[in-house]
């Protein structure tokens, strides 16, 4: 790890989720793996003093950097007064985002889950996201369905994303050091296309995209509207109900009336595991 650090007169505040990435080797690792091209428009979340921003700006066509700390906002505006960087003040969860095709960020860890839920809801079609995240969140991202740790975050990433772990980042790479080990991960989106090959992912995707409805109605409507793509034949409403019963059994009634936000991790695990077993069923000619 490099001993050369970028520092700033402002003291970062851990209570505000401010842990500035200062190690140059790690910063270069992030940029190298982000594979930024000169026609890319990149979003950075939590720019801080601009250590990562300046590297992104050297590679990208355009950079939008979001920062809610007023002192850092002024620092970024002064540092990138001329050039291809636009500084946006505020919290990303509360704002309308500009158009971009990549994310490269050391994000505030507290927004890890809300950020990806927001990107899904907005149906952003991104080339990739290269992001620094806390260890526990990364573990949940890649947890397989048979693990007792499988839950809502695991289901979200199973359905929507391919995850590549790039590097482990020690606490000393930050100023001040966070309490946890971190990872740089590269995330690419999965297609949202109904087919027999993608039907498990597609049905889980519908749960998150239409979470204002209950689980039963989401599955019924999806199977009814996309039966041909998902099963190889059109499916009536009655057949959709029968198919759901075949896949999930009687226990489906215990949580079918709930919305996604009210499902337990155990319910999510049952839904995903049963969908993954769908291929063994031959109901309606499904093979």
KETI-95283 format. One record per residue: residue number from 1; y, z negated, x of N, C-alpha, C, O in turn. Coordinates in steps of 0.2 Angstrom, whole numbers, plus 2048, in hexadecimal, padded with zeros to 3 digits. Layout:
N
NUM,Y,Z,X,Y,Z,X,Y,Z,X,Y,Z,X .
...
This chain:
287
1,7FA,800,804,800,800,800,806,800,804,807,7FC,809 .
2,80B,804,803,811,805,806,815,7FE,806,815,7FB,801 .
3,818,7FC,80C,81D,7F7,80C,824,7F8,80A,828,7F4,80A .
4,825,7FF,809,82C,801,808,82D,800,800,82A,803,7FC .
5,833,7FC,7FE,834,7FB,7F7,83B,7FE,7F5,840,7FE,7FA .
6,83C,800,7EF,842,801,7EC,844,7FB,7E8,841,7F8,7E4 .
7,84A,7F8,7EA,84C,7F2,7E7,853,7F3,7E3,856,7F9,7E4 .
8,855,7EF,7E0,85B,7EF,7DC,85F,7E9,7DB,85C,7E4,7DC .
9,866,7E9,7DA,869,7E3,7DA,868,7DF,7D4,868,7D9,7D4 .
10,866,7E2,7CE,864,7DF,7C8,85D,7DB,7C9,858,7DF,7CC .
11,85C,7D5,7C7,856,7D2,7C7,852,7D3,7C1,854,7D1,7BC .
12,84C,7D6,7C2,848,7D8,7BC,846,7D1,7B8,845,7CC,7BB .
13,846,7D2,7B1,844,7CC,7AD,83D,7CC,7AA,83C,7D0,7A6 .
14,838,7C9,7AD,831,7C9,7AA,831,7C7,7A3,82D,7CA,79F .
15,836,7C3,7A1,836,7C1,799,837,7C7,795,836,7C7,78F .
16,83A,7CC,798,83C,7D2,794,837,7D8,796,838,7DE,795 .
17,831,7D6,799,82C,7DB,79B,82E,7E0,7A0,82C,7E5,7A0 .
18,833,7DD,7A5,835,7E1,7AA,831,7E0,7B1,832,7DA,7B4 .
19,82D,7E4,7B3,82A,7E4,7B9,82A,7EB,7BC,827,7EF,7BA .
20,82F,7EB,7C1,831,7F1,7C4,82C,7F4,7C9,82A,7F0,7CE .
21,829,7FA,7C8,824,7FC,7CD,828,7FE,7D4,82D,803,7D3 .
22,827,7FB,7D9,82B,7FC,7DF,827,7FF,7E5,82A,802,7EA .
23,820,7FF,7E5,81C,802,7EA,81C,809,7EA,81A,80D,7E6 .
24,81E,80C,7F0,81F,813,7F0,819,817,7F0,819,81D,7ED .
25,813,815,7F3,80D,818,7F3,80B,819,7EB,808,81E,7E9 .
26,80B,813,7E8,809,813,7E0,80E,818,7DD,80B,81C,7D8 .
27,814,818,7DE,819,81D,7DA,817,824,7DC,817,828,7D7 .
28,815,825,7E2,813,82C,7E4,80C,82E,7E1,80B,834,7DF .
29,808,829,7E0,801,82A,7DD,802,82C,7D5,7FF,831,7D3 .
30,807,829,7D2,808,82A,7CB,80B,832,7CA,809,835,7C6 .
31,810,833,7CF,813,83A,7CE,80E,83F,7D0,80D,845,7CD .
32,80A,83E,7D5,805,843,7D7,800,845,7D1,7FE,84A,7D0 .
33,7FD,83F,7CE,7F9,840,7C8,7FC,842,7C2,7F8,845,7BE .
34,802,841,7C1,805,844,7BB,806,84C,7BB,806,84F,7B6 .
35,805,84F,7C1,805,856,7C2,80B,859,7BE,80A,85E,7BA .
36,811,857,7BF,817,859,7BC,819,860,7BE,81A,861,7C5 .
37,81B,864,7BA,81D,86B,7BC,824,86C,7BA,827,868,7B7 .
38,827,871,7BD,82E,872,7BD,831,875,7B6,837,875,7B5 .
39,82C,876,7B1,82E,877,7AB,82C,872,7A6,82D,873,7A0 .
40,82A,86C,7A8,828,866,7A4,82E,862,7A2,833,862,7A6 .
41,82E,860,79C,833,85B,79A,82F,854,799,82A,853,795 .
42,831,84F,79D,82E,849,79E,832,843,79A,838,843,79B .
43,82E,83F,797,831,839,794,82E,833,798,828,832,79A .
44,833,82F,79B,832,829,79E,834,823,79A,83A,823,797 .
45,830,81E,799,831,818,795,832,812,799,82E,810,79D .
46,838,80F,799,83A,809,79D,83B,80B,7A4,838,80A,7A9 .
47,841,80F,7A5,843,811,7AC,845,80C,7B1,844,80E,7B7 .
48,847,807,7AF,849,801,7B4,84F,804,7B8,853,808,7B6 .
49,84E,803,7BF,853,806,7C3,852,80D,7C5,856,810,7C9 .
50,84D,810,7C3,84C,817,7C4,847,819,7CA,847,81F,7CC .
51,843,814,7CC,83F,816,7D2,83A,81B,7D0,839,820,7D4 .
52,837,81B,7CA,833,821,7C8,837,827,7C5,835,82C,7C6 .
53,83C,825,7C2,840,82B,7BF,842,830,7C5,842,836,7C3 .
54,844,82D,7CA,847,832,7CF,841,837,7D2,843,83C,7D4 .
55,83B,834,7D2,836,838,7D4,834,83E,7CF,832,843,7D0 .
56,834,83B,7C8,833,840,7C3,838,845,7C3,836,84B,7C2 .
57,83E,844,7C4,844,848,7C3,843,84E,7C8,845,853,7C7 .
58,840,84C,7CE,83F,851,7D3,83A,857,7D2,83B,85C,7D4 .
59,836,855,7CD,830,85A,7CB,832,85D,7C4,82F,863,7C3 .
60,835,85A,7C0,835,85C,7B9,83B,860,7B7,840,860,7BB .
61,83B,864,7B2,841,868,7B0,846,863,7AC,84C,864,7AD .
62,843,85E,7A8,847,85A,7A5,844,853,7A4,83E,853,7A3 .
63,848,84E,7A5,845,847,7A4,849,843,79F,84F,843,79F .
64,846,840,79A,849,83B,796,846,834,798,840,833,798 .
65,84B,830,799,849,829,79B,84B,824,796,852,824,795 .
66,847,820,793,849,81B,78E,849,814,791,844,812,795 .
67,84F,811,790,850,80A,793,854,806,78E,859,809,78C .
68,852,800,78D,855,7FC,788,85A,7F7,78C,85E,7F4,788 .
69,859,7F5,792,85D,7F0,796,863,7F4,797,864,7F9,79B .
70,869,7F1,795,870,7F4,796,871,7F5,79D,875,7FA,79F .
71,870,7F0,7A2,871,7F1,7A9,86D,7F6,7AC,870,7FA,7B0 .
72,867,7F7,7AA,863,7FD,7AD,866,803,7AA,866,808,7AE .
73,868,803,7A4,86A,80A,7A1,870,80C,7A5,871,812,7A7 .
74,875,808,7A7,87B,80A,7AB,879,80C,7B2,87C,811,7B4 .
75,874,808,7B4,872,80A,7BB,86F,811,7BB,870,815,7C0 .
76,86B,812,7B6,867,819,7B6,86D,81F,7B5,86C,824,7B8 .
77,871,81D,7B0,876,822,7AF,87B,824,7B5,87C,82A,7B6 .
78,87C,81F,7B9,880,820,7BF,87C,823,7C4,87E,828,7C8 .
79,875,822,7C5,871,825,7CA,870,82C,7C8,86F,830,7CD .
80,86F,82D,7C2,86D,834,7C0,873,837,7BC,872,83B,7B7 .
81,879,836,7BE,87F,839,7BA,87F,840,7BA,881,843,7B4 .
82,87D,844,7BF,87C,84B,7BF,875,84D,7C0,871,84A,7C4 .
83,872,852,7BC,86B,854,7BD,867,854,7B7,86A,856,7B1 .
84,861,854,7B7,85C,855,7B2,85A,84F,7AE,855,84F,7AA .
85,85D,849,7AF,85B,843,7AC,860,841,7A6,866,841,7A7 .
86,85D,840,7A0,861,83D,79B,85E,836,799,859,835,798 .
87,863,831,79A,861,82A,798,863,828,791,868,82A,78E .
88,85E,825,78E,85E,824,787,85E,81C,786,859,819,789 .
89,863,819,784,862,811,783,85F,80F,77C,861,812,777 .
90,85A,80B,77D,857,808,777,850,807,778,84D,808,77E .
91,84D,804,773,845,803,773,842,809,770,844,80B,76B .
92,83D,80B,773,839,812,771,836,811,76A,836,816,767 .
93,834,80B,769,830,80A,762,835,80B,75C,833,80D,757 .
94,83C,80A,75E,841,80B,758,845,811,758,849,812,754 .
95,843,816,75C,847,81C,75C,843,822,75B,83D,823,75B .
96,847,827,759,845,82E,759,845,831,75F,84A,832,763 .
97,83F,834,761,83E,836,768,840,83E,769,83F,841,764 .
98,842,83F,76F,844,846,770,83D,84A,771,838,847,771 .
99,83E,851,772,838,855,774,836,855,77B,83A,855,77F .
100,82F,853,77C,82D,853,783,826,855,783,822,855,77E .
101,823,857,789,81C,858,789,818,854,78E,811,855,78E .
102,81B,84F,791,817,84B,795,81B,844,795,821,843,795 .
103,817,83F,796,819,838,797,817,836,79E,811,836,7A0 .
104,81C,833,7A2,81A,830,7A9,81E,829,7A9,824,82A,7A9 .
105,81B,824,7A9,81E,81D,7A8,81A,817,7AA,814,817,7AB .
106,81E,812,7AD,81C,80C,7AD,81F,808,7A7,825,805,7A8 .
107,81B,808,7A2,81E,805,79C,81E,7FE,79B,81A,7FA,79F .
108,823,7FB,797,822,7F4,795,81B,7F2,792,81A,7F6,78D .
109,817,7EE,795,810,7ED,793,810,7EB,78B,80B,7EC,788 .
110,815,7E8,789,815,7E5,782,815,7EB,77D,813,7EA,777 .
111,817,7F1,77F,817,7F7,77A,811,7FB,77B,810,801,778 .
112,80C,7F9,77E,806,7FE,780,803,800,779,802,806,779 .
113,801,7FC,775,7FD,7FE,76F,802,802,76A,801,807,768 .
114,808,7FF,769,80D,802,764,80F,809,766,810,80D,762 .
115,80F,80A,76D,812,810,770,80D,816,76E,80F,81B,76B .
116,806,815,76F,801,81A,76D,800,81B,766,7FF,820,764 .
117,801,816,762,801,816,75B,807,81B,758,806,81F,754 .
118,80D,81A,75B,812,81D,759,812,825,75B,813,829,757 .
119,80F,826,761,80E,82D,763,809,831,75F,80A,837,75E .
120,804,82D,75D,7FF,830,758,803,832,751,802,837,74F .
121,806,82D,74F,80A,82E,748,80F,834,749,80F,837,744 .
122,812,834,74E,817,83A,74F,814,841,750,817,846,751 .
123,80D,840,752,809,846,753,80C,84A,759,80D,850,759 .
124,80D,847,75E,810,84A,764,80A,84E,768,805,84B,769 .
125,80C,854,769,807,858,76D,808,858,774,80C,85C,776 .
126,806,853,778,808,852,77F,802,855,784,7FC,855,782 .
127,805,858,789,800,85A,78E,7FC,854,792,7F6,855,793 .
128,800,84F,793,7FD,849,796,802,843,796,808,844,796 .
129,7FF,83D,797,803,837,798,800,834,79E,7FA,832,79E .
130,804,832,7A3,802,82F,7A9,806,828,7A9,80C,828,7AA .
131,802,823,7A8,806,81D,7A6,803,817,7A9,7FD,817,7AB .
132,807,812,7AB,804,80B,7AE,803,806,7A8,808,805,7A4 .
133,7FD,804,7A8,7FC,7FF,7A2,7F8,7F9,7A5,7F5,7F9,7AB .
134,7F8,7F3,7A1,7F5,7ED,7A4,7ED,7EE,7A3,7EB,7F2,79F .
135,7EA,7EA,7A7,7E2,7EB,7A8,7DF,7EA,7A1,7DA,7EE,79F .
136,7E1,7E5,79D,7DD,7E3,797,7DE,7E9,792,7D9,7EA,78F .
137,7E4,7EC,792,7E4,7F1,78D,7E0,7F7,78F,7DD,7FB,78B .
138,7E0,7F9,796,7DC,7FE,798,7D5,7FD,797,7D1,802,795 .
139,7D2,7F7,798,7CB,7F5,796,7CA,7F7,78F,7C4,7F9,78D .
140,7CE,7F5,78A,7CD,7F6,783,7CD,7FE,782,7CA,800,77D .
141,7D2,802,786,7D2,809,785,7CB,80C,786,7C9,811,782 .
142,7C8,80A,78B,7C2,80D,78D,7BB,80A,78B,7B6,80C,78D .
143,7BC,805,787,7B6,801,785,7B1,805,780,7B4,808,77B .
144,7AB,806,782,7A6,809,77D,7A5,806,777,7A5,800,777 .
145,7A2,809,772,7A1,806,76B,79C,801,76B,79C,7FC,767 .
146,797,801,770,792,7FC,770,794,7F6,773,790,7F1,773 .
147,79A,7F6,776,79C,7EF,779,79F,7EB,774,7A2,7ED,76F .
148,79E,7E4,775,7A1,7DF,770,7A9,7DF,771,7AC,7DC,76C .
149,7AC,7E2,776,7B3,7E2,777,7B6,7E8,773,7BC,7E9,772 .
150,7B2,7ED,770,7B5,7F2,76C,7B9,7F0,766,7B7,7EC,763 .
151,7BF,7F3,766,7C3,7F1,760,7C8,7F7,75E,7C6,7FD,75F .
152,7CE,7F5,75B,7D2,7FA,759,7D5,7FF,75E,7D5,805,75D .
153,7D7,7FC,764,7D9,800,769,7D4,805,76C,7D5,80B,76D .
154,7CE,802,76D,7C8,807,76F,7C7,80C,76A,7C6,812,76C .
155,7C7,80B,764,7C6,810,75F,7CC,815,75F,7CB,81B,75E .
156,7D2,813,760,7D8,817,760,7D7,81D,766,7D8,822,765 .
157,7D5,81A,76C,7D4,81E,772,7CE,823,771,7CE,828,774 .
158,7C9,820,76E,7C3,824,76D,7C4,82A,769,7C2,830,76A .
159,7C9,829,764,7CA,82F,75F,7CF,834,762,7CF,83A,761 .
160,7D4,831,766,7DA,835,767,7DB,837,76E,7DE,83C,770 .
161,7D8,834,773,7DA,835,77A,7D4,835,77F,7CF,832,77E .
162,7D5,83A,784,7D0,839,78A,7D4,835,78F,7DA,836,790 .
163,7D1,830,792,7D4,82B,797,7D1,82C,79E,7CB,82C,79E .
164,7D5,82D,7A3,7D3,82D,7AA,7D7,828,7AD,7DD,827,7AE .
165,7D3,823,7B0,7D6,81E,7B4,7D7,821,7BB,7D3,823,7BF .
166,7DE,820,7BD,7E0,823,7C4,7E0,81E,7C9,7DD,820,7CE .
167,7E2,818,7C8,7E3,814,7CE,7E4,80C,7CB,7E7,80C,7C6 .
168,7E1,808,7CE,7E3,801,7CD,7E9,7FF,7D1,7EA,801,7D7 .
169,7EE,7FB,7CE,7F4,7FA,7D1,7F5,7F2,7D1,7F4,7EE,7CC .
170,7F5,7EF,7D8,7F5,7E8,7D9,7FC,7E5,7D6,801,7E9,7D6 .
171,7FC,7DF,7D5,802,7DC,7D2,808,7DC,7D7,80E,7DD,7D5 .
172,806,7DC,7DE,80C,7DD,7E3,810,7E3,7E3,815,7E4,7E6 .
173,80D,7E8,7DF,811,7EF,7DF,817,7EE,7DB,81B,7F3,7DA .
174,818,7E9,7D7,81D,7E8,7D2,822,7E3,7D5,820,7DE,7D9 .
175,828,7E3,7D2,82D,7DE,7D3,830,7DC,7CD,834,7E0,7CA .
176,830,7D6,7CA,82B,7D1,7CD,824,7D3,7CB,823,7D7,7C6 .
177,81F,7D0,7CE,818,7D1,7CC,816,7CF,7C5,818,7CA,7C3 .
178,813,7D3,7C1,810,7D1,7BB,80A,7CC,7BC,808,7CB,7C1 .
179,808,7C9,7B6,803,7C4,7B7,7FC,7C8,7B7,7F7,7C4,7B9 .
180,7FC,7CE,7B6,7F5,7D2,7B5,7F5,7D8,7BA,7FA,7DA,7BC .
181,7EF,7DA,7BC,7EE,7E0,7BF,7EF,7E6,7BB,7EE,7E5,7B5 .
182,7F2,7EB,7BD,7F3,7F1,7B9,7EF,7F7,7BC,7EC,7F7,7C1 .
183,7F0,7FC,7B8,7EC,803,7B9,7F1,808,7B7,7F5,808,7B3 .
184,7F1,80E,7BB,7F4,814,7BA,7EE,818,7B6,7E9,819,7B9 .
185,7F0,81A,7B0,7EB,81E,7AC,7EE,825,7AA,7F4,825,7A9 .
186,7EA,82A,7AA,7EC,831,7A7,7E9,832,7A1,7E3,832,7A0 .
187,7ED,833,79C,7EA,834,795,7EC,83B,792,7F1,83D,793 .
188,7E6,83E,790,7E7,845,78C,7E5,844,785,7E0,841,784 .
189,7E8,848,781,7E7,848,77A,7E1,84C,778,7DF,851,77B .
190,7DD,849,773,7D7,84D,770,7DA,851,76B,7DF,84F,767 .
191,7D7,857,769,7D9,85B,764,7D8,857,75D,7D3,853,75C .
192,7DC,859,758,7DB,856,751,7D8,85C,74D,7DC,85E,748 .
193,7D2,85E,74E,7CF,864,74B,7C9,862,747,7C4,860,74B .
194,7C8,863,741,7C2,861,73E,7BC,866,73F,7BD,86C,73E .
195,7B6,864,742,7B1,868,743,7AB,863,744,7AC,85D,744 .
196,7A5,866,744,79F,862,745,79F,85E,74B,79C,859,74C .
197,7A1,862,750,7A2,85F,757,7A6,859,758,7A5,854,75C .
198,7AC,859,754,7B1,854,755,7B2,850,74F,7B7,84C,74E .
199,7AD,850,74A,7AE,84C,744,7AE,845,745,7B2,842,741 .
200,7AB,842,749,7AC,83A,74A,7B3,839,74C,7B6,835,749 .
201,7B6,83C,751,7BC,83B,753,7C1,83D,74E,7C6,839,74D .
202,7C0,842,74A,7C4,844,745,7C5,83F,73F,7CA,83E,73D .
203,7BF,83C,73D,7C0,837,738,7C3,831,73A,7C7,82E,736 .
204,7C2,82F,741,7C6,829,743,7CD,82B,744,7D1,827,742 .
205,7CF,831,746,7D6,833,746,7D9,832,73F,7DF,830,73F .
206,7D5,834,73A,7D8,834,733,7DA,82D,731,7DF,82B,72E .
207,7D6,828,733,7D7,821,732,7DE,81F,735,7E2,81B,731 .
208,7DF,821,73B,7E6,81F,73E,7EC,823,73B,7F1,820,73A .
209,7EB,829,739,7F0,82D,737,7F2,82C,730,7F8,82D,72E .
210,7ED,829,72C,7EE,828,725,7ED,821,723,7EA,81F,71E .
211,7F0,81D,727,7EE,815,727,7F2,812,721,7F1,80C,720 .
212,7F6,816,71D,7F8,813,717,7F3,813,711,7F4,810,70C .
213,7EE,817,712,7E8,817,70D,7E3,812,70F,7E2,810,715 .
214,7DE,811,70A,7D9,80D,70C,7D3,811,710,7D3,817,70F .
215,7CE,80E,713,7C9,811,717,7C5,816,712,7C4,81C,714 .
216,7C3,814,70D,7BF,818,708,7C2,81E,706,7BF,823,707 .
217,7C9,81E,704,7CC,824,702,7CE,829,708,7CD,82F,707 .
218,7CF,826,70E,7D0,82A,714,7C9,82E,715,7CA,834,716 .
219,7C4,82B,715,7BD,82F,716,7BC,833,711,7BA,839,712 .
220,7BD,831,70A,7BB,835,705,7BF,83C,705,7BC,841,704 .
221,7C6,83B,706,7CA,841,706,7C9,846,70C,7C9,84C,70B .
222,7C7,843,712,7C6,847,717,7BF,84B,717,7BF,851,718 .
223,7BA,847,714,7B4,84B,713,7B4,850,70E,7B1,855,70E .
224,7B8,84E,709,7B8,853,703,7BC,859,705,7BB,85F,704 .
225,7C2,858,709,7C6,85E,70B,7C4,862,711,7C5,868,712 .
226,7C0,85E,715,7BE,862,71B,7B6,862,71C,7B3,862,721 .
227,7B3,861,716,7AB,861,716,7A8,867,71A,7A3,866,71E .
228,7AB,86D,719,7A8,873,71C,7A8,872,723,7A3,874,727 .
229,7AE,870,726,7AF,870,72D,7AB,86A,730,7A8,86B,736 .
230,7AA,864,72D,7A7,85E,72F,79F,85E,72E,79C,85B,732 .
231,79D,862,729,796,861,728,793,868,727,78C,868,727 .
232,796,86D,727,793,874,727,793,877,720,790,87C,71F .
233,795,873,71B,795,875,714,79B,871,710,79D,86C,712 .
234,79D,874,70B,7A2,871,707,79F,86A,704,798,86A,702 .
235,7A3,865,703,7A0,85F,700,7A5,85D,6FA,7AB,85D,6FA .
236,7A1,85C,6F4,7A5,859,6EE,7A7,852,6EF,7A4,84F,6F4 .
237,7AB,84F,6EB,7AD,848,6EB,7A7,844,6EB,7A6,83F,6EE .
238,7A2,845,6E6,79C,841,6E5,798,842,6EC,795,83C,6EE .
239,797,847,6EE,793,848,6F5,797,844,6FA,793,842,6FF .
240,79D,844,6FA,7A1,841,700,79F,839,6FF,79E,836,704 .
241,79F,837,6F9,79E,830,6F8,797,82E,6FA,795,829,6FD .
242,792,833,6F8,78B,831,6FA,78A,832,702,786,82E,705 .
243,78E,836,705,78D,837,70C,790,831,710,78D,82E,715 .
244,796,82E,70D,798,828,710,793,822,70F,792,81E,714 .
245,790,822,709,78B,81C,709,785,81D,70E,783,819,710 .
246,783,824,70F,77E,825,714,780,823,71B,77C,820,71E .
247,786,824,71C,788,823,723,789,81B,724,787,819,729 .
248,78C,818,720,78E,811,721,78A,80C,71D,78A,806,71F .
249,786,80E,718,782,809,714,786,804,710,78C,805,70F .
250,783,7FF,70D,786,7FB,709,78C,7F7,70C,791,7F5,708 .
251,78C,7F5,712,791,7F1,715,798,7F5,715,79D,7F1,716 .
252,798,7FB,714,79E,7FF,713,7A3,7FC,70E,7A9,7FC,70F .
253,7A0,7F9,709,7A4,7F6,703,7A8,7F0,705,7AD,7EE,702 .
254,7A5,7ED,70B,7A9,7E7,70D,7B0,7E8,710,7B4,7E4,710 .
255,7B1,7EE,712,7B7,7F0,715,7BA,7F6,713,7C0,7F8,715 .
256,7B7,7FA,70E,7B9,801,70C,7C0,801,709,7C4,805,709 .
257,7C2,7FB,706,7C8,7FA,702,7CE,7F9,706,7D4,7F8,704 .
258,7CD,7F7,70D,7D2,7F5,711,7D6,7FB,715,7D3,800,716 .
259,7DC,7F9,717,7DF,7FE,71B,7DE,7FD,722,7DB,7F7,724 .
260,7DF,802,727,7DD,801,72E,7E0,7FB,731,7DD,7F7,735 .
261,7E6,7F9,72F,7EA,7F3,732,7E6,7ED,731,7E7,7E8,734 .
262,7E2,7ED,72B,7DF,7E7,729,7D7,7E6,72B,7D4,7E2,729 .
263,7D5,7EB,72F,7CE,7EB,731,7CD,7E7,737,7D2,7E7,73B .
264,7C8,7E3,737,7C6,7DF,73D,7C3,7E4,743,7C1,7EA,741 .
265,7C3,7E1,749,7C0,7E5,74E,7B9,7E7,74C,7B6,7EC,74E .
266,7B5,7E2,749,7AE,7E3,747,7AE,7E9,742,7A9,7ED,743 .
267,7B2,7E9,73D,7B2,7EF,739,7B3,7F5,73C,7B0,7FA,73B .
268,7B8,7F6,741,7BA,7FC,744,7B3,7FE,748,7B2,804,749 .
269,7B0,7F9,74B,7AA,7FA,74F,7A5,7FD,74B,7A1,802,74D .
270,7A4,7FA,745,79F,7FD,740,7A0,804,73E,79C,808,73E .
271,7A6,805,73D,7A8,80C,73B,7A7,811,740,7A4,816,73F .
272,7A9,810,746,7A8,815,74C,7A1,815,74D,79F,81B,74E .
273,79D,810,74E,796,810,750,792,814,74A,78E,818,74C .
274,793,813,744,790,817,73F,791,81E,73F,78D,822,73E .
275,798,820,740,79A,827,740,796,82A,746,794,830,746 .
276,796,827,74C,792,829,752,78B,82B,750,788,82F,754 .
277,788,827,74C,781,828,74A,780,82D,744,77A,82F,743 .
278,785,830,742,785,835,73D,780,83B,73E,77D,83D,73A .
279,780,83D,745,77C,843,747,775,842,745,771,847,745 .
280,773,83C,744,76B,83B,743,76A,83C,73C,764,83C,73A .
281,76F,83C,738,76D,83D,731,76D,844,72F,770,848,732 .
282,769,845,72A,767,84C,728,76A,84D,721,768,853,71E .
283,76E,849,71E,770,849,717,774,850,717,778,851,71B .
284,774,853,712,777,85A,711,777,85F,716,77B,863,718 .
285,771,85E,719,770,863,71F,773,862,725,773,866,72A .
286,776,85C,726,77A,85A,72C,774,859,731,770,855,730 .
287,775,85C,737,770,85B,73D,773,858,743,770,857,748 .
